[in-house]
Amino acid sequence: MRIVIIDTNVLVSAIIQKSYPYHIMYDLVGKDRVGLCISDDLIREYEDVLFRPKFRRYLDFYANAEVMLNLIRAKAKVYCPETKISLISDDPDNRLLELADKSNADFIITGNTNDFTFPFYKNTKIVSPKDFWEFF
């Protein structure tokens, strides 16, 4: 089974529209076709971002965010990264690399091409939701 880490921007996209991020979360994670890794810091970031006021404009966004978080809590394996990494200037993105380092994840799935400008971190491939879906 492939092990993945999902960036927060992918979750937002999964809630807003039924595209690649949506299918990754519900068809792959939800049906145990891939393993999902999180850390305590990452789940807190998910909670913080998904309940920001700017998302009120989307119909049922908060309710769908709660469903998404419940899915993550039920399916994800929690890791506790011990090594701090400062490779990316946007510090919260380093959490994903720290988690990849600890979990030996196969993929980091992100829509953030501004900060993730490299294709791999150690043995973890960094891909867009579309690229991951097409790979899978």
MODELLER restraints for C-alpha pairs under 7 A, 6 or more apart:
rsr = mdl.restraints
at = mdl.atoms
rsr.add(forms.Gaussian(group=physical.xy_distance, feature=features.Distance(at['CA:1:A'], at['CA:33:A']), mean=6.89, stdev=0.5))
rsr.add(forms.Gaussian(group=physical.xy_distance, feature=features.Distance(at['CA:1:A'], at['CA:34:A']), mean=5.65, stdev=0.5))
rsr.add(forms.Gaussian(group=physical.xy_distance, feature=features.Distance(at['CA:1:A'], at['CA:35:A']), mean=6.62, stdev=0.5))
rsr.add(forms.Gaussian(group=physical.xy_distance, feature=features.Distance(at['CA:2:A'], at['CA:34:A']), mean=5.13, stdev=0.5))
rsr.add(forms.Gaussian(group=physical.xy_distance, feature=features.Distance(at['CA:2:A'], at['CA:35:A']), mean=6.08, stdev=0.5))
rsr.add(forms.Gaussian(group=physical.xy_distance, feature=features.Distance(at['CA:2:A'], at['CA:106:A']), mean=6.07, stdev=0.5))
rsr.add(forms.Gaussian(group=physical.xy_distance, feature=features.Distance(at['CA:3:A'], at['CA:34:A']), mean=5.88, stdev=0.5))
rsr.add(forms.Gaussian(group=physical.xy_distance, feature=features.Distance(at['CA:3:A'], at['CA:35:A']), mean=4.54, stdev=0.5))
rsr.add(forms.Gaussian(group=physical.xy_distance, feature=features.Distance(at['CA:3:A'], at['CA:36:A']), mean=5.84, stdev=0.5))
rsr.add(forms.Gaussian(group=physical.xy_distance, feature=features.Distance(at['CA:3:A'], at['CA:105:A']), mean=4.90, stdev=0.5))
rsr.add(forms.Gaussian(group=physical.xy_distance, feature=features.Distance(at['CA:3:A'], at['CA:106:A']), mean=5.19, stdev=0.5))
rsr.add(forms.Gaussian(group=physical.xy_distance, feature=features.Distance(at['CA:3:A'], at['CA:107:A']), mean=6.60, stdev=0.5))
rsr.add(forms.Gaussian(group=physical.xy_distance, feature=features.Distance(at['CA:4:A'], at['CA:34:A']), mean=6.98, stdev=0.5))
rsr.add(forms.Gaussian(group=physical.xy_distance, feature=features.Distance(at['CA:4:A'], at['CA:35:A']), mean=6.06, stdev=0.5))
rsr.add(forms.Gaussian(group=physical.xy_distance, feature=features.Distance(at['CA:4:A'], at['CA:36:A']), mean=5.05, stdev=0.5))
rsr.add(forms.Gaussian(group=physical.xy_distance, feature=features.Distance(at['CA:4:A'], at['CA:37:A']), mean=6.18, stdev=0.5))
rsr.add(forms.Gaussian(group=physical.xy_distance, feature=features.Distance(at['CA:4:A'], at['CA:105:A']), mean=5.52, stdev=0.5))
rsr.add(forms.Gaussian(group=physical.xy_distance, feature=features.Distance(at['CA:4:A'], at['CA:106:A']), mean=5.90, stdev=0.5))
rsr.add(forms.Gaussian(group=physical.xy_distance, feature=features.Distance(at['CA:4:A'], at['CA:107:A']), mean=4.80, stdev=0.5))
rsr.add(forms.Gaussian(group=physical.xy_distance, feature=features.Distance(at['CA:4:A'], at['CA:108:A']), mean=5.80, stdev=0.5))
rsr.add(forms.Gaussian(group=physical.xy_distance, feature=features.Distance(at['CA:5:A'], at['CA:36:A']), mean=5.94, stdev=0.5))
rsr.add(forms.Gaussian(group=physical.xy_distance, feature=features.Distance(at['CA:5:A'], at['CA:37:A']), mean=5.41, stdev=0.5))
rsr.add(forms.Gaussian(group=physical.xy_distance, feature=features.Distance(at['CA:5:A'], at['CA:38:A']), mean=6.81, stdev=0.5))
rsr.add(forms.Gaussian(group=physical.xy_distance, feature=features.Distance(at['CA:5:A'], at['CA:105:A']), mean=6.86, stdev=0.5))
rsr.add(forms.Gaussian(group=physical.xy_distance, feature=features.Distance(at['CA:5:A'], at['CA:107:A']), mean=6.26, stdev=0.5))
rsr.add(forms.Gaussian(group=physical.xy_distance, feature=features.Distance(at['CA:5:A'], at['CA:108:A']), mean=4.72, stdev=0.5))
rsr.add(forms.Gaussian(group=physical.xy_distance, feature=features.Distance(at['CA:5:A'], at['CA:109:A']), mean=6.15, stdev=0.5))
rsr.add(forms.Gaussian(group=physical.xy_distance, feature=features.Distance(at['CA:6:A'], at['CA:108:A']), mean=5.94, stdev=0.5))
rsr.add(forms.Gaussian(group=physical.xy_distance, feature=features.Distance(at['CA:6:A'], at['CA:109:A']), mean=4.97, stdev=0.5))
rsr.add(forms.Gaussian(group=physical.xy_distance, feature=features.Distance(at['CA:6:A'], at['CA:110:A']), mean=6.46, stdev=0.5))
rsr.add(forms.Gaussian(group=physical.xy_distance, feature=features.Distance(at['CA:7:A'], at['CA:109:A']), mean=6.07, stdev=0.5))
rsr.add(forms.Gaussian(group=physical.xy_distance, feature=features.Distance(at['CA:7:A'], at['CA:110:A']), mean=5.08, stdev=0.5))
rsr.add(forms.Gaussian(group=physical.xy_distance, feature=features.Distance(at['CA:8:A'], at['CA:46:A']), mean=5.82, stdev=0.5))
rsr.add(forms.Gaussian(group=physical.xy_distance, feature=features.Distance(at['CA:9:A'], at['CA:110:A']), mean=6.82, stdev=0.5))
rsr.add(forms.Gaussian(group=physical.xy_distance, feature=features.Distance(at['CA:9:A'], at['CA:111:A']), mean=6.37, stdev=0.5))
rsr.add(forms.Gaussian(group=physical.xy_distance, feature=features.Distance(at['CA:10:A'], at['CA:21:A']), mean=5.65, stdev=0.5))
rsr.add(forms.Gaussian(group=physical.xy_distance, feature=features.Distance(at['CA:10:A'], at['CA:110:A']), mean=6.04, stdev=0.5))
rsr.add(forms.Gaussian(group=physical.xy_distance, feature=features.Distance(at['CA:10:A'], at['CA:111:A']), mean=6.33, stdev=0.5))
rsr.add(forms.Gaussian(group=physical.xy_distance, feature=features.Distance(at['CA:11:A'], at['CA:21:A']), mean=6.81, stdev=0.5))
rsr.add(forms.Gaussian(group=physical.xy_distance, feature=features.Distance(at['CA:12:A'], at['CA:50:A']), mean=6.79, stdev=0.5))
rsr.add(forms.Gaussian(group=physical.xy_distance, feature=features.Distance(at['CA:13:A'], at['CA:21:A']), mean=6.16, stdev=0.5))
rsr.add(forms.Gaussian(group=physical.xy_distance, feature=features.Distance(at['CA:14:A'], at['CA:21:A']), mean=4.65, stdev=0.5))
rsr.add(forms.Gaussian(group=physical.xy_distance, feature=features.Distance(at['CA:14:A'], at['CA:22:A']), mean=3.95, stdev=0.5))
rsr.add(forms.Gaussian(group=physical.xy_distance, feature=features.Distance(at['CA:15:A'], at['CA:22:A']), mean=6.86, stdev=0.5))
rsr.add(forms.Gaussian(group=physical.xy_distance, feature=features.Distance(at['CA:15:A'], at['CA:61:A']), mean=6.63, stdev=0.5))
rsr.add(forms.Gaussian(group=physical.xy_distance, feature=features.Distance(at['CA:15:A'], at['CA:64:A']), mean=6.31, stdev=0.5))
rsr.add(forms.Gaussian(group=physical.xy_distance, feature=features.Distance(at['CA:15:A'], at['CA:65:A']), mean=6.66, stdev=0.5))
rsr.add(forms.Gaussian(group=physical.xy_distance, feature=features.Distance(at['CA:20:A'], at['CA:129:A']), mean=5.68, stdev=0.5))
rsr.add(forms.Gaussian(group=physical.xy_distance, feature=features.Distance(at['CA:20:A'], at['CA:130:A']), mean=5.66, stdev=0.5))
rsr.add(forms.Gaussian(group=physical.xy_distance, feature=features.Distance(at['CA:20:A'], at['CA:133:A']), mean=6.44, stdev=0.5))
rsr.add(forms.Gaussian(group=physical.xy_distance, feature=features.Distance(at['CA:21:A'], at['CA:129:A']), mean=5.70, stdev=0.5))
rsr.add(forms.Gaussian(group=physical.xy_distance, feature=features.Distance(at['CA:24:A'], at['CA:133:A']), mean=6.84, stdev=0.5))
rsr.add(forms.Gaussian(group=physical.xy_distance, feature=features.Distance(at['CA:28:A'], at['CA:34:A']), mean=5.62, stdev=0.5))
rsr.add(forms.Gaussian(group=physical.xy_distance, feature=features.Distance(at['CA:29:A'], at['CA:35:A']), mean=6.49, stdev=0.5))
rsr.add(forms.Gaussian(group=physical.xy_distance, feature=features.Distance(at['CA:29:A'], at['CA:36:A']), mean=6.66, stdev=0.5))
rsr.add(forms.Gaussian(group=physical.xy_distance, feature=features.Distance(at['CA:30:A'], at['CA:71:A']), mean=6.81, stdev=0.5))
rsr.add(forms.Gaussian(group=physical.xy_distance, feature=features.Distance(at['CA:35:A'], at['CA:76:A']), mean=6.85, stdev=0.5))
rsr.add(forms.Gaussian(group=physical.xy_distance, feature=features.Distance(at['CA:36:A'], at['CA:75:A']), mean=6.80, stdev=0.5))
rsr.add(forms.Gaussian(group=physical.xy_distance, feature=features.Distance(at['CA:36:A'], at['CA:76:A']), mean=4.70, stdev=0.5))
rsr.add(forms.Gaussian(group=physical.xy_distance, feature=features.Distance(at['CA:36:A'], at['CA:77:A']), mean=6.27, stdev=0.5))
rsr.add(forms.Gaussian(group=physical.xy_distance, feature=features.Distance(at['CA:37:A'], at['CA:76:A']), mean=5.27, stdev=0.5))
rsr.add(forms.Gaussian(group=physical.xy_distance, feature=features.Distance(at['CA:37:A'], at['CA:77:A']), mean=4.95, stdev=0.5))
rsr.add(forms.Gaussian(group=physical.xy_distance, feature=features.Distance(at['CA:37:A'], at['CA:78:A']), mean=5.95, stdev=0.5))
rsr.add(forms.Gaussian(group=physical.xy_distance, feature=features.Distance(at['CA:37:A'], at['CA:79:A']), mean=6.97, stdev=0.5))
rsr.add(forms.Gaussian(group=physical.xy_distance, feature=features.Distance(at['CA:38:A'], at['CA:76:A']), mean=6.26, stdev=0.5))
rsr.add(forms.Gaussian(group=physical.xy_distance, feature=features.Distance(at['CA:38:A'], at['CA:77:A']), mean=6.22, stdev=0.5))
rsr.add(forms.Gaussian(group=physical.xy_distance, feature=features.Distance(at['CA:38:A'], at['CA:78:A']), mean=4.99, stdev=0.5))
rsr.add(forms.Gaussian(group=physical.xy_distance, feature=features.Distance(at['CA:38:A'], at['CA:79:A']), mean=6.19, stdev=0.5))
rsr.add(forms.Gaussian(group=physical.xy_distance, feature=features.Distance(at['CA:39:A'], at['CA:78:A']), mean=5.20, stdev=0.5))
rsr.add(forms.Gaussian(group=physical.xy_distance, feature=features.Distance(at['CA:39:A'], at['CA:79:A']), mean=5.05, stdev=0.5))
rsr.add(forms.Gaussian(group=physical.xy_distance, feature=features.Distance(at['CA:39:A'], at['CA:80:A']), mean=5.81, stdev=0.5))
rsr.add(forms.Gaussian(group=physical.xy_distance, feature=features.Distance(at['CA:39:A'], at['CA:99:A']), mean=6.77, stdev=0.5))
rsr.add(forms.Gaussian(group=physical.xy_distance, feature=features.Distance(at['CA:42:A'], at['CA:95:A']), mean=6.95, stdev=0.5))
rsr.add(forms.Gaussian(group=physical.xy_distance, feature=features.Distance(at['CA:50:A'], at['CA:65:A']), mean=6.19, stdev=0.5))
rsr.add(forms.Gaussian(group=physical.xy_distance, feature=features.Distance(at['CA:51:A'], at['CA:62:A']), mean=6.43, stdev=0.5))
rsr.add(forms.Gaussian(group=physical.xy_distance, feature=features.Distance(at['CA:55:A'], at['CA:61:A']), mean=6.50, stdev=0.5))
rsr.add(forms.Gaussian(group=physical.xy_distance, feature=features.Distance(at['CA:79:A'], at['CA:102:A']), mean=6.99, stdev=0.5))
rsr.add(forms.Gaussian(group=physical.xy_distance, feature=features.Distance(at['CA:79:A'], at['CA:103:A']), mean=6.69, stdev=0.5))
rsr.add(forms.Gaussian(group=physical.xy_distance, feature=features.Distance(at['CA:81:A'], at['CA:98:A']), mean=5.78, stdev=0.5))
rsr.add(forms.Gaussian(group=physical.xy_distance, feature=features.Distance(at['CA:81:A'], at['CA:99:A']), mean=5.67, stdev=0.5))
rsr.add(forms.Gaussian(group=physical.xy_distance, feature=features.Distance(at['CA:81:A'], at['CA:102:A']), mean=5.40, stdev=0.5))
rsr.add(forms.Gaussian(group=physical.xy_distance, feature=features.Distance(at['CA:83:A'], at['CA:98:A']), mean=6.41, stdev=0.5))
rsr.add(forms.Gaussian(group=physical.xy_distance, feature=features.Distance(at['CA:84:A'], at['CA:98:A']), mean=6.42, stdev=0.5))
rsr.add(forms.Gaussian(group=physical.xy_distance, feature=features.Distance(at['CA:85:A'], at['CA:94:A']), mean=5.87, stdev=0.5))
rsr.add(forms.Gaussian(group=physical.xy_distance, feature=features.Distance(at['CA:85:A'], at['CA:98:A']), mean=6.11, stdev=0.5))
rsr.add(forms.Gaussian(group=physical.xy_distance, feature=features.Distance(at['CA:86:A'], at['CA:94:A']), mean=6.09, stdev=0.5))
rsr.add(forms.Gaussian(group=physical.xy_distance, feature=features.Distance(at['CA:87:A'], at['CA:94:A']), mean=6.65, stdev=0.5))
rsr.add(forms.Gaussian(group=physical.xy_distance, feature=features.Distance(at['CA:88:A'], at['CA:94:A']), mean=5.92, stdev=0.5))
rsr.add(forms.Gaussian(group=physical.xy_distance, feature=features.Distance(at['CA:88:A'], at['CA:115:A']), mean=6.40, stdev=0.5))
rsr.add(forms.Gaussian(group=physical.xy_distance, feature=features.Distance(at['CA:100:A'], at['CA:124:A']), mean=6.64, stdev=0.5))
rsr.add(forms.Gaussian(group=physical.xy_distance, feature=features.Distance(at['CA:104:A'], at['CA:124:A']), mean=6.97, stdev=0.5))
rsr.add(forms.Gaussian(group=physical.xy_distance, feature=features.Distance(at['CA:105:A'], at['CA:124:A']), mean=5.82, stdev=0.5))
rsr.add(forms.Gaussian(group=physical.xy_distance, feature=features.Distance(at['CA:106:A'], at['CA:123:A']), mean=6.92, stdev=0.5))
rsr.add(forms.Gaussian(group=physical.xy_distance, feature=features.Distance(at['CA:106:A'], at['CA:124:A']), mean=4.81, stdev=0.5))
rsr.add(forms.Gaussian(group=physical.xy_distance, feature=features.Distance(at['CA:106:A'], at['CA:125:A']), mean=6.18, stdev=0.5))
rsr.add(forms.Gaussian(group=physical.xy_distance, feature=features.Distance(at['CA:107:A'], at['CA:124:A']), mean=5.13, stdev=0.5))
rsr.add(forms.Gaussian(group=physical.xy_distance, feature=features.Distance(at['CA:107:A'], at['CA:125:A']), mean=4.75, stdev=0.5))
rsr.add(forms.Gaussian(group=physical.xy_distance, feature=features.Distance(at['CA:107:A'], at['CA:126:A']), mean=5.70, stdev=0.5))
rsr.add(forms.Gaussian(group=physical.xy_distance, feature=features.Distance(at['CA:107:A'], at['CA:127:A']), mean=6.93, stdev=0.5))
rsr.add(forms.Gaussian(group=physical.xy_distance, feature=features.Distance(at['CA:108:A'], at['CA:124:A']), mean=6.75, stdev=0.5))
rsr.add(forms.Gaussian(group=physical.xy_distance, feature=features.Distance(at['CA:108:A'], at['CA:125:A']), mean=6.29, stdev=0.5))
rsr.add(forms.Gaussian(group=physical.xy_distance, feature=features.Distance(at['CA:108:A'], at['CA:126:A']), mean=4.80, stdev=0.5))
rsr.add(forms.Gaussian(group=physical.xy_distance, feature=features.Distance(at['CA:108:A'], at['CA:127:A']), mean=6.28, stdev=0.5))
rsr.add(forms.Gaussian(group=physical.xy_distance, feature=features.Distance(at['CA:109:A'], at['CA:126:A']), mean=6.12, stdev=0.5))
rsr.add(forms.Gaussian(group=physical.xy_distance, feature=features.Distance(at['CA:109:A'], at['CA:127:A']), mean=5.14, stdev=0.5))
rsr.add(forms.Gaussian(group=physical.xy_distance, feature=features.Distance(at['CA:109:A'], at['CA:128:A']), mean=5.52, stdev=0.5))
rsr.add(forms.Gaussian(group=physical.xy_distance, feature=features.Distance(at['CA:109:A'], at['CA:129:A']), mean=5.81, stdev=0.5))
rsr.add(forms.Gaussian(group=physical.xy_distance, feature=features.Distance(at['CA:110:A'], at['CA:127:A']), mean=6.23, stdev=0.5))
rsr.add(forms.Gaussian(group=physical.xy_distance, feature=features.Distance(at['CA:110:A'], at['CA:128:A']), mean=5.19, stdev=0.5))
rsr.add(forms.Gaussian(group=physical.xy_distance, feature=features.Distance(at['CA:110:A'], at['CA:129:A']), mean=6.47, stdev=0.5))
rsr.add(forms.Gaussian(group=physical.xy_distance, feature=features.Distance(at['CA:111:A'], at['CA:128:A']), mean=5.41, stdev=0.5))
rsr.add(forms.Gaussian(group=physical.xy_distance, feature=features.Distance(at['CA:111:A'], at['CA:129:A']), mean=6.85, stdev=0.5))
rsr.add(forms.Gaussian(group=physical.xy_distance, feature=features.Distance(at['CA:119:A'], at['CA:125:A']), mean=5.95, stdev=0.5))
rsr.add(forms.Gaussian(group=physical.xy_distance, feature=features.Distance(at['CA:119:A'], at['CA:126:A']), mean=5.17, stdev=0.5))
rsr.add(forms.Gaussian(group=physical.xy_distance, feature=features.Distance(at['CA:120:A'], at['CA:126:A']), mean=5.43, stdev=0.5))
